[in-house]
Amino acid sequence: MKKRIASTLLALALVLSLFPLFAVTAQADEEGYPYHIWIAGTWITNENKDDVLGDGTVSYDPDSATLTLNNANIVGQAYDKNYSYGIHIENWNQYEQIYGKSLSDITIELIGDNRVESPYHEFNTYGISSGRQITFRGPGSLTVKSGTGMYGDSYAIEALNKVVIESGSIHATGGAANRMRGGINGYFGVAIHGGQVITDVETPTDSHNYGIWTWKGNIVIDGGVVRVGAGLPGGTGESPSMAFSKEPILSAYPETPAVKLGSDRSGSDASDWDGTSPLSDANVQYVSIAPSSQSKPNPFEDVSEADYCFGPVLWAYYAQPQITNGMDATHFGPEQTVTRGQCVTFLWRAMGCPEPKSTLNPFEDIKADEYWYKPVLWAVEQGITKGTDATHFSPYSTLSTQHMITFLYRTKNHGEDGWDGEAATWSYDSNHLPFGVNLSVNNTTDCPRGAVVTFLYRCLESGSFIDELTVSAAIEDRTDKS
């Protein structure tokens, strides 16, 4: 017994002795590499930030968080057993969890002709990878290419945040990979405001080829010239790369739709073009976009193009009849709660404001002079709602996600109930999220305004929440669909 106690105390002493070492290591890491940017094996420090590689081609200004490439030729290397990079910018959220403060988003300034490559890796390889938003600008050019990711992914430019291109000439080519490959991957959105952008895949296969890819945001193209999926010499050209977004593709060029969308996250239908856009033939390898002034403005200060609900908010605002406006002229209130009466009204407007066939009102709490009077009567006729009991609709009660998804399920599945889980299952995407929105479906989770219009759009307007849509399609006049 004494030996066991002694052993336990010794083990505890050894563990405690390590805490100062961990603290010192973390502090040294923070002091030695304060910017958490890695260039082809070299961390940017206070000592080398003015000439990172010693050849005058790469510098970093911490005051403006600007990484300048001046005729740089960066050949990457393996970062660890899972990744290789040309340039790696560490994740701001991870840093914030460790140190209690965040890192700045990064601007990459392009001067002259620049090239960044990442080498072959057994798993994943990225030319430029960032955990923070990266913005490209400048008069110069950038050719960035990722190598082969044998058992993983290969992206030329990848951000676990957002990719923004303001100016410059960028050619991003994804290498071969076992899983996903592509030119630009902005997890929370890609915005192209200017410059010339070419994205492609060097050796495209039957699927998983993405010129531009986003998962939680929008692809917004409102300036510059963009070519999605321009094949390289030697490529098969049989499955062109494409743009993929769970949100509508928002283009300022409605007369020339920019992109096509796959059927799910895996891109299993990557070559299944619908024939209605300039990409009418699966062998066409790119589409060029020319500027136009036909885009519609965003009136809301609290909704940006990076938000998951950006496209649906514009759709709801510009639809005829208008589905909803805002909390005021410049605020949509995407996180504000919605009442049951408001929700049924939004749904009724999205269906074209159909007249109810009967004036029979079963609910004591619904009055003829209230704006949701007709919407509620219509919803009862259609079997969309049954009320909270036989004589009450509870129009002022806060809408739950279970209410919202059930209303939509009954709208699309006449005569079925769905309350006991069928509606939730029907709405789930491959990540078990309702129509791709990060909310749980239950009767205690509030359904905010941003989610309501997103659910409406993805269920009713697009048919599938990853169907093709441009801004022009999102804001066109709608007819009665009841």
Disulfide bonds with the S-S distance in Angstrom:
none
